[in-house]
């Protein structure tokens, strides 16, 4: 058992070592390279979703969802997030109709779910001047949340956060994730010369809570259909959705916050 766990950890670490530079490089470069990464991730994510949620006609549903999310990404590049979400909403309905089955509503919802998250991520990165720093802020805050939650949950334990959905998550882990996300967010703010690192510190805690909610949402869907991982694309880590569920929830919330209050608070 110990040898098996050590082997799993080695695979996870190797996957992270290979993928992290690719992702960070695309984020750093921005432009069409970043958009290509978002398009690829979005298509894989909706494919995993339509594979996870049962349907009467799986292949047509996967094709409709993939086409829809690709058009949504292109609409975002051309006309902004409102256009992307309009396209995604239409294809969410079409995916549910084409796929059929008793859970056609949840099946189609996956298109909108992924599109909202991608819209937030792309909007943040495409902002002039501050786009790179804000994207790194939310991405590193979510990574820090996962690390802090794991460390605190393992070392402290205590009451479960949502035992029916994710038995391993604890309240201590959530608090550890909030502290870790706040600290990393504050450091990113300092590194990029943000005007109000204190606000970044507080927002990091909110990002952690929203990210954990996104993680629990995907866990609830997987538990409903008795699925361990959303996919097998990343050795040792599962699927794309397993890696970005927190980001899909946190990015649009941060985007809305920055759009609504960014100029008032002058925090970044």
C-alpha positions in Angstrom: 0.0 0.0 0.0 2.8 2.4 0.9 4.7 1.6 -2.3 1.5 2.2 -4.3 0.9 5.6 -2.6 4.6 6.6 -3.2 4.2 5.6 -6.9 1.0 7.7 -7.2 2.7 10.7 -5.6 5.6 10.4 -8.1 3.2 10.3 -11.0 1.4 13.4 -9.7 4.6 15.3 -9.2 6.0 14.4 -12.6 2.7 15.5 -14.2 2.8 18.8 -12.4 6.4 19.4 -13.3 5.6 18.8 -17.0 2.3 20.8 -17.2 3.1 23.8 -14.9 5.7 25.4 -17.3 3.3 24.9 -20.2 0.4 26.5 -18.5 2.4 29.3 -17.0 4.2 30.0 -20.3 0.9 30.3 -22.1 -0.5 32.6 -19.4 2.6 34.7 -19.5 2.6 35.1 -23.3 -1.1 35.9 -23.5 -2.7 36.5 -26.9 -3.5 33.7 -29.2 -1.3 31.2 -27.3 -3.3 31.8 -24.1 -6.6 31.7 -26.1 -5.6 28.4 -27.6 -4.9 27.0 -24.2 -8.4 28.2 -23.0 -10.1 26.7 -26.1 -8.4 23.4 -25.6 -9.2 23.3 -21.9 -12.8 24.3 -22.5 -13.4 21.6 -25.1 -11.8 18.9 -22.9 -13.8 20.1 -19.9 -17.2 20.0 -21.6 -16.3 16.6 -23.1 -15.6 15.3 -19.6 -18.8 16.8 -18.3 -20.9 15.2 -21.1 -19.1 11.9 -20.5 -19.8 12.1 -16.7 -23.5 13.0 -16.9 -25.6 10.2 -18.4 -27.5 10.9 -21.7 -29.5 8.9 -24.2 -27.2 10.0 -27.1 -23.7 10.7 -25.7 -21.7 11.2 -28.9 -24.1 13.8 -30.3 -24.2 15.6 -26.9 -20.4 15.7 -26.7 -20.1 17.1 -30.3 -22.8 19.7 -29.6 -21.2 20.8 -26.4 -17.7 20.9 -27.9 -18.9 22.9 -30.9 -20.8 25.3 -28.6 -17.9 25.9 -26.2 -15.5 26.6 -29.2 -17.9 29.1 -30.6 -18.4 30.7 -27.2 -14.6 31.1 -26.8 -14.4 32.7 -30.3 -17.4 35.0 -29.4 -15.5 36.1 -26.3 -12.4 36.9 -28.3 -14.4 38.8 -30.9 -17.1 40.5 -28.8 -16.6 39.9 -25.1 -18.1 37.8 -22.3 -21.7 38.8 -22.9 -21.6 37.3 -26.4 -19.8 34.2 -25.2 -22.4 33.6 -22.5 -25.3 34.1 -24.9 -23.8 31.5 -27.3 -23.1 29.1 -24.4 -26.7 29.4 -23.1 -28.1 28.6 -26.6 -25.8 25.6 -26.9 -26.6 24.4 -23.4 -30.2 24.1 -24.4 -29.2 22.4 -27.7 -26.9 19.9 -25.9 -29.7 18.9 -23.5 -32.1 18.4 -26.3 -29.7 16.5 -28.5 -28.4 14.4 -25.6 -31.8 13.6 -24.1 -32.2 11.4 -21.0 -33.7 12.2 -17.6 -30.8 14.5 -16.7 -30.8 16.5 -19.9 -30.9 19.8 -18.0 -27.8 19.1 -16.0 -26.2 17.7 -19.2 -26.7 21.0 -21.0 -25.8 23.0 -17.9 -22.2 21.8 -18.3 -21.7 24.0 -21.4 -22.8 27.2 -19.5 -20.8 26.1 -16.4 -17.5 25.8 -18.3 -18.3 28.9 -20.4 -18.9 31.2 -17.4 -15.6 30.1 -15.8 -13.6 30.5 -19.1 -15.3 33.9 -19.6 -14.0 35.0 -16.3 -10.5 33.7 -16.9 -10.2 35.2 -20.3 -11.6 38.5 -19.3 -9.1 38.8 -16.5 -6.1 37.9 -18.6 -7.1 40.1 -21.5 -7.3 43.2 -19.3 -4.7 45.8 -20.4 -1.8 46.4 -18.0 -3.2 44.3 -15.1 -4.4 41.2 -16.9 -1.4 39.0 -16.3 -1.1 39.9 -12.6 -4.8 39.4 -11.9 -4.8 36.1 -13.7 -1.8 34.9 -11.7 -3.5 36.2 -8.5 -6.6 34.1 -8.9 -4.7 31.0 -10.2 -2.1 31.0 -7.5 -4.7 31.7 -4.8 -6.6 28.6 -5.9 -3.4 26.5 -6.0 -2.6 27.9 -2.5 -6.1 27.0 -1.3 -5.7 23.4 -2.4 -2.3 23.2 -0.7 -3.3 24.9 2.5 -6.5 23.0 2.8 -4.7 19.7 2.3 -2.0 20.6 4.8 -4.4 21.9 7.5 -6.9 19.1 6.9 -4.2 16.4 7.3 -2.5 17.9 10.3 -5.4 19.2 12.2 -8.4 17.1 11.1 -11.6 17.9 13.0 -15.2 18.3 11.8 -16.0 17.5 8.2 -16.9 20.3 5.9 -19.4 18.4 3.7 -19.1 14.7 4.6 -21.8 13.5 2.1 -20.1 15.2 -0.8 -16.4 15.1 0.0 -15.6 13.1 3.1 -11.9 14.2 3.3 -12.6 18.0 3.4 -12.7 19.6 6.9 -13.5 23.0 8.3 -9.8 23.2 9.4 -8.8 22.6 5.8 -11.1 25.4 4.6 -9.6 27.8 7.1 -6.1 26.7 6.1 -6.9 27.2 2.5 -8.2 30.7 3.2 -5.1 31.7 5.1 -2.9 30.2 2.4 -4.8 31.9 -0.4 -4.7 35.3 1.4 -1.0 35.0 1.9 -0.2 34.1 -1.7 -2.6 36.7 -3.0 -0.9 39.3 -0.8 2.5 38.3 -2.1 1.3 38.5 -5.8 -0.1 41.9 -5.1 3.2 43.1 -3.6 5.2 41.5 -6.4 3.2 43.4 -9.1 3.0 46.6 -7.1 -0.8 46.6 -6.5 -2.1 49.7 -4.9 -3.9 48.0 -2.0 -2.3 44.7 -1.0 -4.5 44.7 2.1 -7.5 44.4 -0.1 -5.8 41.6 -2.0 -5.3 39.9 1.3 -9.0 39.9 2.1 -10.1 39.1 -1.4 -7.8 36.0 -1.3 -9.9 34.5 1.5 -13.1 35.0 -0.5 -11.4 33.5 -3.6 -10.5 30.4 -1.4 -14.1 30.0 -0.2 -15.6 30.3 -3.7 -12.9 27.9 -5.1 -13.8 25.3 -2.5 -17.5 25.8 -3.3 -16.6 25.1 -6.9 -14.7 22.0 -5.9 -17.6 20.7 -3.8 -20.0 21.3 -6.7 -18.0 19.1 -9.1 -17.6 16.5 -6.3 -21.3 16.5 -5.8 -21.9 15.8 -9.5 -19.2 13.0 -9.5 -20.7 11.4 -6.4 -24.2 11.5 -7.9 -23.0 9.4 -10.9 -20.4 7.4 -8.9 -17.5 8.8 -10.8 -14.1 9.0 -9.2 -12.4 11.4 -11.7 -13.8 13.5 -14.5 -11.3 12.1 -16.9 -7.8 10.5 -17.2 -6.0 13.2 -19.3 -3.5 14.1 -16.5 -1.8 11.1 -15.0 -2.2 11.1 -11.2 -4.5 14.1 -11.3 -7.6 12.9 -13.2 -9.3 15.2 -15.8 -9.2 18.8 -16.6 -12.4 19.5 -14.6 -10.7 17.9 -11.6 -7.9 20.5 -11.8 -9.9 23.7 -12.7 -13.2 23.3 -10.9 -12.1 25.9 -8.3 -10.8 28.3 -11.0 -14.1 28.0 -12.9 -16.0 29.2 -9.9 -13.5 31.8 -8.6 -12.5 33.6 -11.8 -15.9 35.0 -12.7 -16.4 36.1 -9.1 -13.1 38.0 -9.1 -13.9 39.4 -12.6 -17.2 40.7 -11.4 -15.6 42.2 -8.3 -12.9 43.9 -10.2 -15.4 45.2 -12.8 -17.7 46.5 -10.2 -15.4 47.7 -7.4 -11.9 47.8 -8.9 -12.0 51.5 -9.9 -13.7 52.5 -6.7 -11.3 50.8 -4.4 -8.3 51.2 -6.7 -7.0 48.0 -5.2 -4.9 46.8 -8.2 
